[in-house]
């Protein structure tokens, strides 16, 4: 994560190539996001209504588990995306107010889009309009950051060292999002699997009386595969920031966090193909992972607040 604090990216060829490649990939992601959002959630009232309520003539709500799953994937991808993009964008030689404005709009509209999803689901379909607007503003702000960053690194413009105050703000937003992410995961787990070993076991082994089919190997691998790398990147980032704090037993906490993540990911396979009693391990590992994610996130947030109040350099 050297680009978070480095002010000489152009002079470091491997780092420079990596940053340019990321920005080009981000530009491609930006274009595809318009299409994905249109087909997944909808960029019109009718399309979005169909996502939440399936049929305008016979409205039936989307299952809560599906809504939570879509939101938790969206939150993970977008937060990681903005964190990296914003940290590169900070090297642009423009007014700090412009940087802060674009970064603030990106994070604010992302959280607004997620919040409005729940508003549509629980309150009124009329919240579809501000939800669509929040996505458009999110795209415009991130698109501006991508364009300005590409202009910087594909031209002879000079870089400037990033202001540590904004860096701290980025990290603070990331760990705050981490808490939200953990809470969403908890409710997603609660809705889909339940909080009892029997409920967890039934989710994987099936229950004919409840019309629950047993999970297939292909289905479980399709979930485990992306989660392994996604959670590794996410937890690496979180643990990386935690090492800058003064919390005790950082190494043990880091190993526990990563171990719980592995057990949580492979717990379903153990339940399905080894023994039902692994449901206890699956449940405990998930609760342990959730607890440590929240603990490390809060510890980083508190450390940032304390160090900034004392004027101490943290990162």
N, C-alpha and C positions, 0 to 999 in steps of 0.2 A: 504493500500500500504506500509505496514511496511517493506517489504523485499527490498524496494528501498534503505533504509538507514541503516537497521539493520545489524549488523555483528555477531550476535549470533543466527542464525536460528536454528542450531542443538540443542541449549539449550532451545528452545521454542517448545515444542512438538506439539501443534496444528499448529503452523506456519510451522514447519518442515514437518509434514504430508501433509499439503496443498501444499508446494513447491514440494515435491516428487511426489504427485499426478499430479500436473500440468506438471512436466517434463515427466512423463510416458504418459500423454495425448498428450503432444507435440510430443513425439516420435511416437505415433500412427498417429497423424496428419501428421507428416513428411512422413511416409510410404504411407498414403492415398493420399497425395498431388501429388505424382508421377503419380498415376492412374488418379486422377481428372484432372490434367493438360493435361495428354495424351488424355483423352476422350473429354475434354472441348476445349482446345486450340491446342493440338497436340505437340508431341515430335519429329515429322518428318516434313520435308518440305511439303509433300503431305497433311498430316493431318492438319497442320496449315493453309495451303492455302485453304483447304475446309472450315475452320472456317471463314476466312475473305471473301472468294469469292465464296463460296458454291459449285461451279462446275468448274473444270479445263478447260473443253471444252467450257462452256458458262459462263464465270466469271460474277458474279453479287455481288456487295459489300453487306456485312452484313449491316443492318440498323444502322445508327449512334447511335440511341437511345439504341439499344441493346449493342453496343460496349461500350458506356459510362456507362451503367448499370453494365456490367460485370467488368469494370475497377474500378468503385467506390466501388463495393463489395470487389474486390480483395484488393484494397488499405486499406479499413477499417480493414479487417481481418488480413492482413499481418503486418500492422503497429502496431496494438494492440499486436499481437503475438510476434513480435520482441522486442517491448518495455518491455514486461514482461519477456521474455526469457533472454534478454541482462542484465536486472537488476539483475537477479539471477546469471547469468554467471559471473558477475563482482566479485563475492565472491571467485572465483577460484584462487588458489595461483599459478599463472603463470605470465610471463612477461607482463607488461602493453601493450607493443607493439603488442603482440599476441592478447590480448583482443580487442584493438582498431582496429587491422587489420580485425578480424572476424566480429566485429560489423559493421565496415565501409563497408566491402564487402556485408554484408546482406542488409543494407539500399541502397547502391549504385546499386546493381543488381536488387532490387525491383523497384526502380525508373527507371532504364534502361529498364526493362521489360515493364513497363507501357508506357514509352516514345516511345519505339520501336513498340508498338502496333499501335500508331498513325502514325509512320513512314511507317509501312506496309500498313496501310489503305490509307494514302494520297500520299505516295511517290513511293514505290516500294515493291513488294513481296520479293525481295532479303533481306530485313531487317528481314525476318523470321529467317534466320540463327543466327544472333546475339541475337535475341529474345529468341530462344531456349537455346543458350549458357548462357544467363543471368539467365534464370530460373535454369539451372543446377548448376551454381555457387552459386545462392541463396540457393539452397537445400544443397549444400556441406558445406557452411558456417554456416547455421543454424543447420545442422546435427552435425557439429563439436561442436557447443555450447551446444547442447542437450547432446551429449555423454560426454563431459568434465564435465558438470554440474551434470549429473547422477553419474559419477565416484566420484565426490566430496561428494555428499550427500548419496551415498550408500556404502561408505567406511569410513575409519578413518582419512581421510585427514582433515586438519585444514582449516577453512575459514579465509579470510582476509577482513578487512573493505574495501568497495568499494571506489575508488577514486571519490571525489565529482566532479572533473573536467569532468570525463566521464559521471557521472549522469546528470550534467548540459547539456552535449552534447546530451544525450538521450532525455531529455525533450525538448531541442531546436529542435531536429529533429522531435519529435512528433508534436509540435505546428506548425512547418513549413509544415508538412504533413497535419495538420488540415486545413491550408489555402488552400492547393492544393485540399483537399477533398471537401471543401466548394465550390471552383471554379468549380470542376467537377460536383458537385450536381446542381449548378446553370445552367450549360449548359445542363445537363440531363433533368432538369425541363423545360428548354426553348425548347428543342427538342421535348419532349414528350407531354407537356401540353401547352406550350406557356406562354406568360407573360401578358395575358389579362384575365379578369374574364370570358368572353365568351368562350375563349379557354379552360380554366380550367373546366368550367361547361360541355362543350361538351365532354371532356375526360372521365368524369364520367357518364353523362347522355346519351351520344351517339349522333350521327348525321347521319340519313339515307342517306342524300345527299352526305356525305363524307365517307360513308361506315364505320362509327365508331359505334361499338356496345356498348350499355350501360354496365357498370361494374356490375358484379354479386357480391352478398354478399360474396360468397365463395372466389372469386378472390381477393376482397379487404382485407378480413381477412387474406389471405395467404401472403399479403404484410405487413399489419399492425403488425401481430404477431411477426415476426422476427425483424422488425424495432423498435418496442417498447423497447425490451431488448437491442438490439444493440446500439441504440441511447442513452439509459440510461447509459450504460457502458461507451460509448464514451464521452458523455457530463459530466458524473461524473468525469472522468479522467481530462478533460479539465478544469472544474470548480475547481477541487481539486488543480491543479497547479496555477490557477488564484488567489487563496486565499493566496498564498505566495508573491504576488506582492503588490505594493502600490497603485493600482488603486482604485478609489473612488466608493462607493455604490456597493461593491462586492455582498452583499446579494440580492439587487434588480436586479442586472444584472444576477445573477445566477437563480433567480426565473423567470425572463423574458425569459431567454434562455430555461429553462425546460418547461415553459408554451407554448412558441412558438413551441417547439418540439411536445408537446401533440396535440396542435391545428392543426399542419401540418399533423400529423399522422391520426387524426380522421376527418379532414376536408372533405375528400372524402366521408365518410359515411354520414356526415351532408348534403353535396350537393346532394347525391344520394337519400336519404330517408327522408330529412326534407325540405330543400328549396334551390333553385338554388342560392339565394343571398349569401349563405355561401361560394361561390367561392371567394368573396372578402376577407373573413377571411382566407381562405386557402392560397391565394396568398400573403396577407400581413404577415401571420405567417411564411410562407416559407422565404420571403425576410428578415423578422426580425431575424429569426433563422440564416440565412446565414450571415447577417451583424454582429451579436453578436459573432458567431463562429470565424469570421475573426478578429474582434476587440479583443476578449479575447486571441486569439492565438498570435496576434502581440504584445499585452501588456505583455504576458509572455515572449516572445522572447526578447523584449526590456529590460525587467527587468533582465533577465539572463545576457545580455550583460553588462548592467550598473553595476550590483552587482559584476560580475567577474572582471570588470575593476577596481573596488574599493577594491577588495579582500574581499567582504562581503559574509558571508554564507547565502544562500537563502533557501535551502531545509533543 
